[in-house]
Amino acid sequence: MPSTTAPARVDTPVVPTRPVRVSARRFSVRTVRSWGVAWLFLAPALIIFAAFKFVPMIRAINMSFFEVRPYLGDRWVGWDNYRTVLTDPDFLNAIKNTAVLAIFQTGGSLLLGLALALLVEGTARHLWFVRTAAFLPVVTAIAVVAEVWRILYFPAPDGTVNSVLGWFFVGPSQFLSSEHSSMASVIAVGIWRQAPYDMMIILAGLAGVNRDLYEASAVDGAGTLRRLWHVTFPALRPVFAILFILAAIRSLRIFVEIYLLTNGGPNGSTDVMMTLIFRLGLERNEYGVASAGTVVLLAATMLLTMTVILARRRRV
């Protein structure tokens, strides 16, 4: 009779497994080596950037609290230089002109850049030539641009722009030579030069817009304007935020165009912060007040940038 007793269970001994240990020394050596190689390649650029950016910036902040007197020793004046910047009529006029130029030049370049981008968007073969021609003002030297526009703005009735205006029965204008038209003339040059750059960035943003949304909105009966408002503009919101920051910073720091076109004239009608700081620092040797002006301009730039970034985050 077969036995019904179950066979005895033999328990196999459990061999404890050792945890896989990664050599901390090997990991640290590899990490340090990779970081070291990266910082080694970055070191030349960082040294140059620090020498020509951070060191002068720190020096300017320090000088803004002193009356700088070469060969006589600097004299501590505290916040007096900043009081001068915020109360002096010349500085107040320069701050107002800088704000006006930044607002209108930034807005104008964004609108014109958007219009150009919408016109040249597509994959047609001939569009590369149109885009290249439209982008030429950006790569042209600003000194050449300023001299060309000075010729175009020649105030005589037979000047180039005045001749064109004469076709529409508009009297000749003094442009850069008049207090009433000099700022508008400078803003027009800035818009003409910055708009192609904005156009290229907007074109890159348009390439990322989902084309299915256009087709769906067209099926729903939306026209061209409604598609732009409800599909294109919301998709380009991050692009507009970046362009606004870049264009505003360029407008706040504008110098070369003003210096070559009007040098702040006539009678300070186009004087901006950078041209006034340049004259105070390099012509009148008032380094302390000029340094305070640069710090105020830096603070305004940082405040504008942070405001746009925070506003964008709240919308998201």
C-alpha positions in Angstrom: 0.0 0.0 0.0 1.6 3.3 -1.1 2.4 5.7 1.6 0.3 8.9 1.8 2.8 10.7 3.9 4.0 13.9 2.2 7.7 14.1 1.6 9.6 16.1 4.0 10.1 19.7 3.0 13.7 20.6 2.6 14.3 24.3 3.1 17.1 25.6 1.1 19.2 28.0 3.0 18.7 31.6 1.9 22.0 33.1 1.0 22.1 36.8 1.9 22.9 38.9 -1.2 25.2 41.8 -0.8 23.8 45.2 -1.8 25.3 46.5 -5.0 27.5 49.3 -3.9 28.7 51.9 -6.3 32.0 53.1 -5.5 31.6 56.6 -4.0 35.2 57.4 -4.9 34.7 56.3 -8.5 31.5 58.3 -8.8 33.0 61.4 -7.2 36.1 61.2 -9.4 34.0 60.9 -12.6 31.7 63.8 -11.5 34.5 66.1 -10.6 36.3 65.2 -13.8 33.2 65.9 -16.0 32.5 69.2 -14.1 36.1 70.1 -14.3 36.3 69.7 -18.1 33.1 71.7 -18.5 34.3 74.6 -16.3 37.7 74.4 -18.1 36.1 75.1 -21.4 33.9 77.8 -19.9 36.7 79.5 -18.0 38.0 81.8 -20.8 34.6 83.2 -21.6 33.7 83.6 -17.9 36.9 85.4 -17.2 36.4 87.8 -20.1 32.8 88.3 -19.1 33.6 89.0 -15.5 36.5 91.3 -16.5 34.3 93.4 -18.8 30.9 93.1 -17.2 30.8 92.3 -13.5 34.0 94.1 -12.4 32.9 97.4 -14.1 29.4 97.0 -12.8 30.6 96.6 -9.2 33.0 99.5 -9.7 30.2 101.7 -11.0 28.0 100.9 -8.1 30.8 101.8 -5.7 31.6 105.0 -7.6 28.0 106.1 -7.4 28.4 106.9 -3.7 31.5 109.0 -4.2 32.5 112.3 -5.7 35.2 110.9 -7.9 38.3 113.2 -8.0 41.2 111.8 -9.9 44.6 112.4 -8.2 42.8 114.0 -5.2 41.1 111.1 -3.7 37.4 110.2 -3.8 35.1 111.9 -1.4 32.1 110.0 0.1 28.8 111.7 -0.7 26.3 108.9 0.0 23.0 109.2 -1.8 23.7 112.8 -3.1 24.5 111.5 -6.6 21.2 109.6 -6.8 19.3 112.7 -5.6 21.0 114.6 -8.4 19.8 112.0 -10.9 16.2 112.0 -9.7 15.9 115.8 -9.3 18.2 117.4 -11.9 16.1 118.8 -14.9 18.5 117.4 -17.4 18.2 113.9 -16.0 14.4 114.2 -15.7 14.2 115.2 -19.3 16.5 112.3 -20.3 14.4 109.8 -18.3 11.2 111.1 -19.9 12.8 110.8 -23.4 14.1 107.3 -22.7 10.6 106.2 -21.5 8.9 107.7 -24.6 11.5 106.1 -27.0 11.3 102.8 -25.2 7.5 102.6 -25.4 6.9 103.7 -28.9 10.0 102.0 -30.4 9.2 98.7 -28.7 5.6 98.8 -29.7 6.3 99.9 -33.2 8.9 97.3 -33.9 6.7 94.5 -32.5 3.8 95.5 -34.6 5.8 95.9 -37.8 7.7 92.7 -37.1 4.4 90.8 -36.7 3.1 92.3 -39.9 6.2 91.3 -41.8 6.2 87.8 -40.3 2.6 87.2 -41.3 3.4 88.5 -44.9 6.5 86.3 -45.5 5.3 83.2 -43.6 5.2 80.2 -45.9 7.3 77.7 -47.8 7.4 79.3 -51.3 10.8 79.4 -52.9 10.9 83.1 -53.4 10.3 83.9 -49.8 13.9 83.3 -48.8 14.9 86.4 -50.8 12.2 88.5 -49.3 13.2 87.4 -45.7 16.9 88.1 -46.5 16.2 91.6 -47.9 14.0 92.4 -44.9 16.6 91.2 -42.4 19.4 93.4 -43.9 18.9 96.4 -41.6 19.8 94.2 -38.6 23.2 93.1 -39.9 24.1 96.5 -41.3 26.5 98.6 -39.2 24.7 101.2 -37.2 27.1 103.9 -38.2 26.2 103.2 -41.9 22.5 103.2 -41.0 22.7 106.5 -39.1 24.6 108.2 -42.0 22.1 106.9 -44.6 19.2 108.2 -42.6 20.8 111.5 -42.0 21.0 111.8 -45.8 17.4 110.7 -46.2 16.3 113.2 -43.5 18.0 116.1 -45.3 15.8 119.0 -44.3 15.7 120.9 -47.6 12.6 120.6 -49.8 14.6 118.5 -52.3 15.6 116.0 -49.6 14.7 112.3 -50.2 12.0 112.0 -47.5 10.7 115.5 -48.1 10.4 114.8 -51.8 8.3 111.7 -51.1 6.1 113.7 -48.7 5.7 116.3 -51.4 3.9 113.8 -53.6 1.2 113.8 -51.0 1.2 117.6 -50.7 2.8 117.5 -47.2 5.2 120.4 -46.6 8.9 119.8 -46.0 9.9 118.9 -42.4 13.1 119.6 -40.5 13.2 116.1 -39.1 16.4 115.8 -37.0 16.8 119.6 -36.8 13.5 120.4 -35.1 12.6 119.9 -31.5 9.1 118.9 -32.6 10.1 116.1 -35.0 13.5 114.9 -33.9 12.2 112.3 -31.5 9.7 110.9 -33.9 12.4 110.7 -36.6 14.8 108.8 -34.3 12.0 106.4 -33.3 11.2 105.7 -36.9 14.9 104.7 -37.5 14.8 102.4 -34.5 11.6 100.7 -35.6 13.0 100.3 -39.1 16.1 98.6 -37.7 14.5 96.4 -34.9 11.4 95.2 -36.7 13.3 92.6 -38.9 14.8 91.0 -35.8 11.4 90.7 -34.3 10.1 89.3 -37.6 12.6 86.4 -37.5 11.7 85.5 -33.9 8.0 85.6 -34.7 8.5 83.5 -37.7 10.2 80.9 -35.6 7.2 81.0 -33.2 4.7 80.7 -36.1 6.4 77.5 -37.2 5.4 75.9 -33.9 1.7 76.8 -34.2 -0.5 73.7 -34.6 -1.9 73.8 -38.1 -4.8 71.6 -37.1 -6.2 74.5 -35.1 -6.4 76.6 -38.2 -8.3 74.0 -40.0 -10.7 73.4 -37.1 -11.4 77.1 -36.7 -11.9 77.4 -40.5 -14.5 74.6 -40.4 -16.2 76.4 -37.5 -16.6 79.4 -39.8 -13.9 81.7 -38.3 -12.4 84.2 -40.6 -8.8 85.3 -41.0 -8.9 87.9 -38.2 -10.6 85.6 -35.8 -8.1 82.9 -36.5 -5.3 85.3 -35.8 -6.9 86.5 -32.6 -7.9 83.1 -31.1 -5.2 80.8 -32.5 -2.1 82.7 -33.6 -1.8 85.3 -30.9 -2.3 82.9 -27.9 0.3 80.6 -29.4 2.7 83.5 -29.8 2.3 84.8 -26.2 5.6 83.4 -25.0 7.4 84.8 -28.0 5.8 88.3 -27.5 7.0 88.2 -23.8 10.6 87.5 -24.8 10.5 90.0 -27.6 9.0 92.7 -25.4 11.8 92.2 -22.8 14.6 92.3 -25.4 13.1 95.3 -27.3 12.5 97.2 -24.1 16.1 96.6 -22.9 17.5 97.7 -26.3 15.4 100.8 -26.2 16.4 101.7 -22.6 20.1 101.3 -23.5 20.0 103.0 -26.8 23.0 105.2 -27.4 24.7 104.8 -30.8 21.7 105.8 -32.9 21.0 108.9 -30.8 24.7 109.9 -30.6 25.2 109.6 -34.4 21.9 111.1 -35.5 21.4 114.0 -33.1 23.8 113.7 -30.1 20.8 114.5 -27.9 19.8 117.6 -29.7 18.3 119.9 -30.6 18.1 121.5 -27.2 17.9 118.1 -25.4 14.8 117.0 -27.3 16.3 113.6 -28.0 18.7 113.4 -25.0 18.4 109.9 -23.3 20.0 108.4 -20.3 22.9 106.9 -22.1 23.9 110.1 -24.0 23.6 112.2 -20.9 25.7 109.6 -18.9 28.3 109.6 -21.7 28.6 113.4 -21.6 28.8 113.6 -17.8 31.4 110.8 -17.6 33.7 111.4 -20.5 33.3 115.1 -21.2 32.6 116.7 -17.8 34.4 114.1 -15.7 31.5 113.8 -13.3 32.0 110.1 -12.8 30.0 109.8 -9.6 26.8 111.2 -11.0 27.3 109.3 -14.2 27.7 106.1 -12.3 24.5 106.8 -10.3 22.7 107.2 -13.6 24.0 103.9 -14.9 22.8 102.2 -11.7 19.3 103.7 -12.0 19.2 102.5 -15.6 20.3 99.0 -14.5 17.6 99.0 -11.8 14.9 100.1 -14.3 16.0 97.3 -16.7 15.9 94.6 -14.0 12.5 95.9 -12.7 11.0 95.8 -16.2 12.4 92.3 -16.9 11.1 90.9 -13.6 7.7 92.5 -14.1 7.2 90.9 -17.5 8.4 87.5 -16.2 6.1 87.6 -13.1 3.1 88.7 -15.3 3.8 85.8 -17.7 3.9 83.3 -14.8 0.6 84.5 -13.4 -1.1 84.1 -16.8 0.3 80.6 -17.1 
